[in-house]
């Protein structure tokens, strides 16, 4: 059942339908202006972001989980822009769907 659901979600993302996702970042908050850059990107995509959680892992590392909703291409674009920032050590996008099409 999980494999089938995973394939259905992937098809919905390929059709650029409404989707849900979580972007998880691990980054070095000492990287020059990285926090500001990540915040700026998130402001550019404010309409797609539902919630953000920030956790301090140690003196240098932070984790951030960003819950998103919107068209699949917009969510992928957000994740790609966050991933590209110098100082981001790891970034993943976990996909899901609402099972509904956007109008």
C-alpha positions in Angstrom: 0.0 0.0 0.0 2.8 2.4 0.8 4.6 1.7 -2.5 1.4 2.4 -4.4 0.7 5.6 -2.5 4.2 6.7 -3.1 3.7 6.2 -6.8 0.4 8.2 -6.8 2.1 11.1 -4.9 4.9 11.1 -7.5 2.4 11.3 -10.4 0.6 14.2 -8.7 3.8 16.0 -8.3 4.6 15.4 -12.0 1.3 16.9 -12.9 2.1 20.0 -10.8 -1.0 19.5 -8.6 -1.5 20.7 -5.1 1.0 19.1 -2.8 2.3 19.1 0.8 5.9 18.7 1.7 8.5 19.2 4.3 11.9 20.8 3.6 14.5 19.8 6.2 17.8 21.7 6.4 20.9 21.2 8.4 23.2 24.2 8.3 26.1 26.0 9.9 24.6 29.2 11.3 28.1 30.8 11.4 28.3 30.8 7.6 28.4 34.4 6.5 24.9 35.9 6.2 23.3 32.4 5.8 20.5 33.0 8.3 19.6 36.2 6.5 19.6 34.5 3.1 17.5 31.6 4.3 15.0 34.1 5.8 14.9 36.1 2.5 14.2 33.0 0.5 11.4 32.0 2.9 9.9 35.5 2.6 9.9 35.1 -1.2 7.8 32.0 -0.8 5.6 33.1 2.2 2.5 32.0 0.4 3.7 28.3 0.3 5.1 28.1 3.8 2.7 26.8 6.5 5.1 26.6 9.5 8.8 26.6 10.3 10.6 25.0 13.2 14.2 25.9 14.1 16.3 23.8 16.4 19.8 24.5 17.7 21.8 21.2 17.5 25.0 22.5 18.9 27.1 25.7 18.9 27.5 25.7 15.1 24.7 23.6 13.7 21.0 24.3 13.3 18.1 22.2 11.9 15.1 23.7 10.3 11.9 22.0 9.2 9.7 23.9 6.9 6.2 22.6 6.1 4.9 23.7 2.7 1.8 23.6 0.6 1.1 24.6 -3.0 1.9 23.6 -6.5 4.6 21.0 -6.8 6.9 23.1 -9.0 6.7 26.0 -6.5 7.6 23.7 -3.6 10.5 22.2 -5.6 11.7 25.7 -6.4 11.7 26.7 -2.8 13.6 23.6 -1.7 16.2 24.1 -4.5 16.8 27.8 -3.6 17.3 26.8 0.1 19.6 23.9 -0.8 21.8 26.2 -3.0 22.8 28.5 -0.1 26.5 28.2 0.9 26.6 26.8 4.4 23.6 24.5 4.0 25.1 21.1 4.7 22.1 18.9 4.1 18.7 19.6 2.5 15.9 17.2 1.8 12.3 17.5 0.4 9.8 15.0 1.6 6.7 14.9 -0.6 3.1 14.2 0.0 -0.2 15.2 -1.5 -3.6 16.4 -0.6 -5.3 14.1 -3.1 -7.0 17.2 -4.7 -6.3 19.2 -7.8 -5.8 22.9 -7.6 -8.4 25.0 -9.5 
